Amino acid sequence: MIVNYTEQGWEIITQRAHGLLAAQIAMQWREKERPERWTETLIANADHDDAQTELEADDLLTPQGGPIDFSMKKFEAEHCQRLHNFSISKSRYIALLTSIHMSFLHKGEARTNPEVRSFLEEQVKLQKQWIKELGITSKEANRAYGLLEWCDAFSLLLAQNEVQPESRVIEVSQGPDDKQYKLMENDSGTLTIKPWPFDKNSFSLTLETRLLTTLQFKSCAQFKRELAEADVVERVWKLQK
């Protein structure tokens, strides 16, 4: 989950909500540059982090009793295997993009952790197998994943409140077309991306969040109960060319 500390308390964004925002972004991408397997690409964007549902997990709190942000976690074999199982049960193409994403996230840990290295080596073998079976090239697979990674990065910037004030620019990520995209807020309060990678000149994005006023939780059970009972707040961004 994504955890933002605010004046009112903890703003919680589930991993699945973040994935849905990434899929909303992908949906707006230029039609002429979309991967051929577009439906599966959208599903991979939405589901790339679906292995854990916060209300079913037991590793949600820090030793001090605060909620754990996703950035505090490292490689978890069970989590990654579950994500692999979920993705391959839908399609090899979705599993391929998800597998490349796991390699991207954990390649740094593989240098010092044999368990991570072994898992990723197996994933690389599967990636090569799926690319061959699907009849696509490595370049096509990497380009499709490049879109997923870009949408994931953009979604995280929005979810983590990283948009800069006073029209200051923040880099999103290098897109699948090898261009560096930059995000900024206009004087009107709308957002814009330069260069503009979408067909529509304007559209909106939404994200559901939950606010917890308790700052320290005695147990995961307490945290999950309050998360389940919290009101849902929908954040909305308007993007304008």
C-alpha positions in Angstrom: 0.0 0.0 0.0 1.0 3.6 -0.4 1.0 5.6 2.8 1.0 9.4 2.9 1.3 11.2 6.2 -1.0 14.3 6.3 -2.1 16.8 8.9 -5.3 14.8 9.4 -3.6 11.4 9.7 -2.6 8.5 7.4 -3.8 8.6 3.8 -3.9 5.0 2.6 -4.0 4.0 -1.0 -4.2 0.3 -1.8 -1.9 -1.3 -4.3 -4.9 -2.3 -6.4 -6.2 1.3 -6.5 -2.8 2.4 -7.6 -2.8 -0.2 -10.4 -6.2 0.9 -11.5 -4.9 4.5 -11.8 -2.0 3.2 -13.9 -4.5 1.5 -16.2 -6.5 4.7 -16.5 -3.4 6.5 -17.7 -2.5 3.7 -20.2 -6.0 3.9 -21.6 -5.3 7.4 -22.8 -2.1 6.6 -24.6 -1.9 7.4 -28.3 -3.8 4.7 -30.2 -1.4 4.5 -33.1 1.4 3.5 -30.7 -0.5 1.0 -28.6 0.8 -2.6 -28.4 -1.2 -5.1 -30.6 -2.4 -7.0 -27.5 -4.0 -3.9 -26.1 -6.6 -5.4 -23.8 -4.0 -7.6 -22.1 -1.7 -4.7 -21.9 -4.4 -2.7 -20.0 -5.1 -5.6 -17.7 -1.4 -6.0 -17.0 -1.2 -2.3 -16.0 -4.2 -2.7 -13.7 -3.0 -6.0 -12.2 0.8 -5.6 -12.0 0.7 -5.3 -8.2 -2.3 -7.4 -7.4 -0.7 -10.1 -5.3 -1.6 -8.6 -2.0 -4.9 -7.4 -0.6 -4.3 -5.2 2.4 -7.3 -6.6 4.3 -5.9 -10.1 4.0 -2.3 -9.3 4.9 -0.5 -9.5 8.3 2.6 -7.5 7.6 1.1 -4.0 7.5 2.7 -2.3 10.4 6.1 -1.0 11.4 7.6 -1.9 14.8 6.3 1.5 16.0 2.7 0.7 15.0 2.5 2.8 11.8 1.3 1.5 8.4 4.1 0.2 6.2 4.5 2.0 2.9 5.4 -0.2 -0.1 8.8 1.5 -0.5 9.8 0.0 2.9 9.5 -3.6 1.7 12.0 -5.8 0.0 11.7 -9.0 -2.0 9.2 -11.4 -0.6 9.3 -14.8 -2.3 5.7 -15.8 -1.4 4.4 -12.4 -2.7 6.3 -12.7 -6.0 5.3 -16.3 -6.5 1.6 -15.4 -5.9 1.9 -12.5 -8.4 3.3 -14.9 -10.9 0.5 -17.4 -10.3 -2.2 -14.8 -10.7 -0.7 -13.4 -13.9 -0.1 -16.7 -15.7 -3.6 -17.8 -14.8 -4.9 -15.0 -17.1 -2.4 -15.1 -20.0 1.2 -15.6 -20.9 1.4 -12.1 -22.2 0.2 -10.6 -18.9 2.5 -12.9 -17.1 5.4 -11.7 -19.4 4.8 -8.1 -18.6 4.4 -8.8 -14.9 7.6 -10.9 -14.9 9.6 -8.1 -16.5 8.2 -5.8 -13.9 9.4 -8.0 -11.1 12.8 -8.2 -12.7 12.9 -4.4 -12.9 11.9 -4.0 -9.2 14.3 -6.5 -7.7 17.3 -6.6 -9.9 19.3 -4.5 -7.4 18.6 -7.0 -4.6 19.7 -9.9 -6.8 23.3 -8.8 -6.6 23.5 -9.6 -2.9 20.6 -12.0 -2.3 20.9 -15.5 -3.7 17.1 -16.2 -3.2 16.3 -13.1 -5.3 18.9 -14.0 -7.9 17.5 -17.6 -8.3 13.9 -16.3 -8.6 14.8 -13.8 -11.3 16.9 -16.2 -13.2 13.9 -18.5 -13.5 11.7 -15.5 -14.5 14.2 -14.6 -17.3 13.9 -18.2 -18.6 10.1 -18.0 -18.6 10.2 -14.6 -20.3 12.2 -16.0 -23.2 9.9 -19.0 -23.4 6.7 -16.8 -23.5 8.2 -14.4 -26.1 8.8 -17.4 -28.4 5.4 -19.0 -27.8 3.6 -15.7 -28.3 5.4 -15.0 -31.6 6.6 -11.5 -30.6 10.1 -10.0 -30.4 12.0 -9.0 -27.3 11.8 -5.4 -28.6 8.0 -5.6 -28.8 7.8 -7.1 -25.3 10.2 -4.4 -23.9 8.2 -1.6 -25.5 4.9 -2.9 -24.1 6.6 -3.1 -20.7 8.0 0.4 -21.1 4.4 1.6 -21.3 3.5 -0.3 -18.1 6.6 1.1 -16.3 5.8 4.7 -17.4 2.2 4.4 -16.3 3.2 2.9 -13.0 5.7 5.8 -12.4 3.1 8.4 -13.3 0.5 6.8 -11.1 2.9 6.8 -8.2 3.8 10.5 -8.6 0.1 11.3 -8.4 -0.7 8.9 -5.5 2.3 10.1 -3.5 1.5 13.8 -4.0 4.7 14.4 -5.8 3.3 17.0 -8.2 5.3 20.2 -7.6 3.8 23.6 -6.9 4.4 26.9 -8.8 4.5 25.2 -12.2 7.8 23.4 -11.3 8.5 20.4 -13.5 9.0 16.8 -12.3 10.2 14.0 -14.5 7.8 11.0 -14.9 10.0 8.4 -16.6 11.4 7.6 -20.0 8.4 6.4 -22.0 8.2 3.4 -24.3 9.2 5.7 -27.2 12.4 6.6 -25.4 11.3 10.2 -24.8 11.7 11.8 -21.4 8.3 13.0 -20.2 7.8 15.8 -17.6 4.8 16.6 -15.5 3.8 20.0 -14.2 0.8 21.8 -12.8 -0.7 24.7 -14.7 -1.8 28.0 -13.2 -5.4 26.8 -13.5 -4.7 23.8 -11.3 -4.9 21.3 -14.2 -1.9 19.0 -14.9 0.0 18.7 -18.2 2.6 16.3 -19.6 5.3 17.5 -22.0 5.5 16.2 -24.6 1.8 15.3 -24.7 1.5 11.5 -25.3 -2.3 11.2 -25.5 -4.9 11.4 -28.2 -7.4 13.5 -26.2 -6.6 17.1 -25.4 -8.0 16.7 -21.9 -9.3 14.0 -19.6 -9.6 13.2 -15.9 -8.0 10.6 -13.6 -9.5 9.3 -10.4 -8.1 7.5 -7.3 -9.8 6.2 -4.2 -8.1 6.8 -0.9 -8.9 6.3 2.8 -7.9 8.5 5.7 -7.1 7.0 9.1 -6.8 9.4 12.1 -5.3 6.8 14.4 -1.5 7.4 14.3 -0.3 4.2 16.1 -2.0 0.9 15.8 -1.8 -1.9 18.4 -2.3 -4.7 15.9 -2.8 -5.5 12.2 -6.3 -6.4 13.1 -7.0 -2.9 14.4 -5.5 -1.4 11.3 -7.5 -3.6 9.0 -10.7 -2.9 10.9 -10.2 0.9 10.7 -9.2 0.7 7.0 -12.3 -1.3 6.2 -14.5 1.2 8.0 -12.9 4.4 6.8 -14.8 6.6 4.4 -13.6 6.6 0.8 -12.3 9.9 -0.6 -12.0 10.1 -4.4 -9.1 12.3 -5.7 -9.5 13.7 -9.2 -6.9 15.2 -11.5 -7.7 17.0 -14.7 -5.1 16.8 -17.4 -4.9 19.4 -20.2 -2.7 19.6 -23.2 
